[in-house]
């Protein structure tokens, strides 16, 4: 059976091989996936009615209306 010392050594080797930033990103993504899975699993049991269908067209139109428009600025020239 694997003890605490062996687990610490394995984790140290993984951090050494892949780098701290990459390992932290993996753990963060794993946590997000677990939270989303749990949320969907709990939602599946509590919901017996079918969900309302939301149209993607309405959402995209609303998003386009709320997004700021890009302004083009004319170059200013100095008068001599």
C-alpha positions as CSV (number, residue, x, y, z in Angstrom):
1,X,0.0,0.0,0.0
2,X,1.2,3.5,-0.8
3,X,2.0,5.7,2.2
4,X,2.1,9.4,2.7
5,X,5.8,9.6,2.0
6,X,5.5,7.9,-1.4
7,X,2.6,10.2,-2.3
8,X,4.6,13.3,-1.4
9,X,7.6,12.1,-3.5
10,X,5.3,11.4,-6.5
11,X,3.8,14.8,-6.3
12,X,7.2,16.5,-6.0
13,X,8.4,14.6,-9.1
14,X,5.2,15.7,-11.0
15,X,5.7,19.3,-10.0
16,X,9.4,19.1,-11.0
17,X,8.6,17.6,-14.4
18,X,5.7,19.8,-15.5
19,X,6.2,23.0,-13.5
20,X,4.2,24.6,-10.8
21,X,2.0,26.7,-13.1
22,X,0.8,23.8,-15.2
23,X,0.0,21.6,-12.2
24,X,-2.0,24.4,-10.6
25,X,-3.9,24.9,-13.8
26,X,-4.7,21.1,-14.0
27,X,-5.9,21.1,-10.4
28,X,-8.1,24.2,-11.0
29,X,-9.6,22.7,-14.1
30,X,-10.3,19.4,-12.3
31,X,-12.0,21.3,-9.5
32,X,-14.2,23.3,-12.0
33,X,-15.1,20.1,-13.8
34,X,-16.1,18.4,-10.5
35,X,-18.2,21.4,-9.4
36,X,-20.0,21.4,-12.8
37,X,-20.6,17.7,-12.7
38,X,-22.0,17.9,-9.1
39,X,-24.2,20.8,-10.1
40,X,-25.6,18.9,-13.2
41,X,-26.1,15.7,-11.2
42,X,-28.0,17.5,-8.4
43,X,-30.1,19.4,-11.0
44,X,-31.0,16.2,-12.8
45,X,-32.6,14.7,-9.7
46,X,-34.5,17.8,-8.7
47,X,-35.9,18.7,-12.1
48,X,-38.7,16.5,-13.3
49,X,-40.2,19.1,-15.7
50,X,-38.6,19.7,-19.1
51,X,-36.7,22.9,-19.3
52,X,-37.9,25.8,-21.4
53,X,-36.2,26.0,-24.7
54,X,-34.2,29.2,-25.0
55,X,-33.5,30.4,-28.4
56,X,-30.0,31.1,-29.3
57,X,-31.1,33.8,-31.7
58,X,-32.6,35.9,-28.9
59,X,-29.5,35.6,-26.8
60,X,-27.2,36.5,-29.7
61,X,-29.3,39.6,-30.7
62,X,-29.3,40.8,-27.1
63,X,-25.5,40.3,-26.9
64,X,-25.0,42.3,-30.1
65,X,-27.1,45.1,-28.9
66,X,-25.3,45.4,-25.6
67,X,-21.8,45.1,-27.0
68,X,-20.0,48.5,-27.5
69,X,-19.4,49.6,-31.1
70,X,-15.9,50.3,-32.2
71,X,-15.2,53.9,-33.0
72,X,-12.8,54.8,-35.7
73,X,-10.7,57.8,-35.0
74,X,-9.4,60.1,-37.7
75,X,-5.7,60.9,-37.5
76,X,-5.1,64.4,-36.3
77,X,-2.7,66.4,-38.4
78,X,-0.7,69.4,-37.1
79,X,-1.2,72.7,-38.9
80,X,2.0,74.6,-39.6
